[in-house]
Amino acid sequence: MTAIRVAALAALFGVTLAAATQASLVDRLAGRYNHHFTNGTVFGESYPSDDVLEIVRLDRRRAYFRARVNFFNGHSCAIRGVAHLEGNALVYRGTDTPFSAGSRCVMRFRLVGGGLDLDDGGGSCQQTCGARGTYMGNGPEFAMSSRRPIAYLAQLRASREYRDAIAEDARRH
């Protein structure tokens, strides 16, 4: 569909072209991403690792996400929540915890080139990571080519992590 047709349809339904484009970002990001790589230990051993990101569309402006990324020597980061559409990114704004020293975890999911980048703005979500894990720097990036439908969606939606994230989001909004 051409941009002119999209703009005409958007105008017909009373939304801006930007809103129509933003709404499609949630759909474009929804799915399961995987990054398989060889990891290592301080003893020189190597082992296979998988970073996994799941994004589940809740509505046109929100998505549930769950991510687990792995680092050297068996360290990892794990985070889940409900992200809201803000500009050209899905953004999760976590709650303060006793471990966050008054700072709030803010995680952005953005399309960068051919990949999906996780960015916590320089360490705001560090409390979700082990000793050698971090979202800082380039952050874990998942290739869009690794995106697949979530085959276990019913189980994911039945999980405690999912229910807790939905309840947390409802309390905050």
Secondary structure, 3 states (H helix, E strand, C coil): CCHHHHHHHHHHCCCCHHHHHHHHHHHHHCEEEEEEEEEECCCCCEEEEEEEEEEEEEECCEEEEEEEEECHHHCEEEEEEEEEEECCEEEEECCCCCCCCCCCCEEEEEEECCEEEEECCCCCCHHHECCCCCCCCCCCEEEHHHCECCCCHHHHHHCHHHHHHHHHHHHHC
